[in-house]
Amino acid sequence: MGKLPFEGIRVADFGWILAAPLSGQWLSTLGADVIRIESKARPDLVRSGVAGGVIPGPEPSWNRVATFNSLNYGKKSCTLDLTKEQGQELAYKIIEKSDVVIEAFTTPVVERFGLTYDKLKAIKPDIILIANSSLGKTGPLKDVAGMGPANQAFAGLPSMTGYEGGTPSGMGGTWPDYTVGMTLAYLIITALYHRQRTGEGLYIDHSMAETVMSMIPGQLMDYAMNGRVAEPRGNRDDLAAPHNLYRCQGEDKWIAISVHNEEQWAAFCNAAGHPEWLEDERFCDSFSRQSNVKVLDDLITEWTLTLTNLEVMERLQAVGVPAGPSQNNEALINDPQLQFRDQFIITDHPEVGRQMSMGMQGVFSAVPERKYGASPLIGQHNDDVFHDFLGMSREEIDRLVKEEVIY
Amino acid sequence: MVDGILKGLRVIEWGDLVSGPWTARLLADMGADVVKVESPGSGDASRRVGPFPGDVPNPETSGLFLYMNLNKRGVTLDLTKAEGKRIFLELVAGADILIENHRPRVVEELGLGYDTLSALNPRLIMVSISPFGQQGPYRDYAGSELVLFHMGGPGYETPVNEVTDLENQPPLKGPGYQAYFASGWMAATCTSVALFQRELTGEGQFVDISEHEAIFSTERPRIAQYSYTGEIPPREGNGIPRFKPCKDGYFAGLNVQRDDIRWGRLCNLMGNPEWTQDEICSTPESRRDNTDIIEAHIMSWMMDYTKQELFDRGQDAGLGVFPLNTAADVYAEEQYRYRGFFQSVDHPVAGAYEYPGISYKLSEHQSEIRHRAPLLGEHNSDVFVSELGRTPEDLVHLYQSGVI
């Protein structure tokens, strides 16, 4: 097949932590030349290894962090101290030759680093600048800082997450960063399409908390319509019963089962070897099953405890009932569907060697296979970027390294 | 404000519930002309989900439907009837994009696979969203939000920290439809990739999105972590909630800080009480090993302050901390008001309510709610008569024969 769609597109990626680098990775794996502009004075928090997955070795851990290395495939890394004017000037030279700029700083930092849209537009009139922040770059709280979990909170998500009747809980992983990474990728790529057709650049001001709220409309509309304030619902659902997690054979093994209509209910009872439940008036329709859901859940658990979660899944899926195991990372790696769809890739990295990590999603009929280069060491491409690309002499580069501008 | 950046694009959405409709919504918000195809009679499943104003169920007033389908037009077509399918093919022949989220077998059995459709319209971008994708051993498995969320991984890590009784505290689902929304964002991203590529090659393509993979993608670091160090995130926590109580609610981000800079800021914020001088507080490692003791101190300090006080002081101290808002709080929040996030939308049956809006601003270009959601079959005449050239009499016959 031919070329990857973003070959020839250059991205100056000032983004850090999780969401912004993931958006850059959508572009780098589809052919774009993505340059991370980092700083040893202020390294990406993820490089410090706070989130785990660090291969032991001499400090600092910057290049041996699993999380960083699965968010920056095939990017280059150069280092600049953007608090210095000369550092900013070099950044502008990169931006002048770029199509997209990604940043994820708070408003005061953006201003200090000189990465505002007005400034960048003067340097490159058709630049696409995406600014990712907790609460957006306008409004009374435009200056606040905050990461994923704090964003969740401000958006109200935890107030409706948790066990039924329990206190507010946090969603797993580093929610919402990885969903936001896709949001940013959507906005950037759509802007690239717009520029391709019109020649116009674009400034995109994205609020993470607003994206979180955009994904809980039922709960928010219930407040708008009925003044009802949503609370945690556990694994339950208003429309389906049974709809829960059930313990299975083995240590801490669970199966998720949801039954959405009478056809599935009949199939479920037969597959579970309990056709008599079909005759039981406590369970005769969805409404009755909701009313007697605790009794029903106990009966189902008696059955699921006799099987492994994969056995329950196979029996129920064979008759069209949604069922699947709760999976941790080890189970995910053994998931035959994810394996079949090439979700696990191997990269060869100069410091950590060959390691498995997650591939990218979305299967295209006319896009060639994605490129999965290793994630860069901090400053690995300083010579490529400043000498080969910007045409600076090695003497000048050495001087700027000594002055800790390239740092 | 000038038009949205996708104005001029024609999108046919044959979607249901959340993932397909959300993909099309994201394109509609940017100005694309989205025609949503529903089954005559019942329509989209989200019409039965609610919430309903005054708790009075009505397929035209379901809050989930009204939100998912803003900025779209709506038609009805029974695709199992020959004439319904014929009209659908006419729509697709004139479209840039088709978005659907039905099981692969259903689409094939109706004869609406990509091979058939691309023969009619080689520039067509067809985006198929399915529970597990178009190929592979689970291709025909049934999915649901619950099942996908747990199979994809994040359920195993939810709730964070709180699980102390593995037998009675199962892995937990996120609220609402987080897996389906993630799928919508992913499908929209891939749609734009295909649009960009079509400008280069002149050709459309088929895009295969798996909902299982979309929610799995939020577990990205866990795969490499397993490879690097064998780490499996423990489900059991220390029982300390991520969101701790304060004087008038809950608050986020006031946790033991591993790095010294933020730890110093936290100590300053608390007025450097004596216990912060203890040896257990001196290094990142000692703080990690004594988390429960330190967190107990932090929690008792927090109880003297309101959410607002902690927010103001915490942010001033340079900590990324936030109050935990409820559904009521977010509607009142000045920041969201200032950005115009909540927008009032009037609807002839449901009435006027403030809807959650659009999470980004584009320089000069529109990104806002322009139209309320369509009534069932509201634009049949617009689309079938004005655009496809059927006569008004045809429309009556189509209605009488159950096609629309």
Interface residues (C-beta under 8 A of the other chain):
Chain A: G2 K3 P5 F6 L18 L22 W26 L30 S48 V50 A51 G52 G53 V54 I55 R64 A66 T67 N69 S70 L71 Y117 S134 L135 G136 T138 G139 P140 L141 V144 A145 G146 M147 P149 A150 N151 Q152 A153 F154 A155 G156 L157 P158 S159 M160 T161 G162 Y163 T167 P168 S169 G170 M171 G172 G173 T174 W175 Y178 T179 M182 T183 A185 Y186 L187 I189 T190 A191 L192 Y193 H194 Q196 R197 L202 Y203 I204 D205 H206 S207 M208 A209 E210 T211 M213 S214 M215 I216 P217 G218 Q219 L220 M221 D222 Y223 A224 M225 N226 G227 R228 V229 A230 P232 R233 G234 N235 D237 D238 L239 A240 H243 N244 L245 R247 D252 W254 A256 I257 S258 H260 Q317 G320 V321 P322 A323 G324 P325 S326 Q327 N328 N329 E330 L332 I333 D335 P336 Q337 L338 F340 R341 Q343 F344 V352 Q355 M356 S357 M358 Q361 G362 V363 F364 S365 A366 V367
Chain B: I5 L6 L26 M30 R48 V49 G50 P51 F52 P53 G54 D55 G63 L64 L66 Y67 M68 Y114 F132 G133 Q134 Q135 G136 P137 Y138 R139 Y141 A142 G143 S144 E145 L146 V147 L148 F149 H150 M151 G152 G153 P154 G155 Y156 E157 T158 P159 V160 N161 E162 L166 E167 Q169 P170 P171 L172 K173 G174 P175 G176 Y177 Q178 F181 A182 W185 M186 A187 A188 T189 C190 S192 V193 A194 L195 F196 Q197 E199 L200 T201 E203 G204 Q205 F206 V207 D208 I209 S210 H212 E213 A214 F216 S217 T218 E219 R220 P221 R222 I223 A224 Q225 Y226 S227 Y228 T229 E231 I232 P233 R235 P241 R242 F243 P245 Y250 F251 A252 G253 R258 D259 Q315 G318 L319 G320 V321 F322 P323 L324 N325 T326 A327 A328 D329 V330 Y331 E333 E334 Q335 Y336 Y338 R339 F341 A350 Y353 E354 Y355 P356 G357 I358 S359 Y360 K361 L362 S363 H365
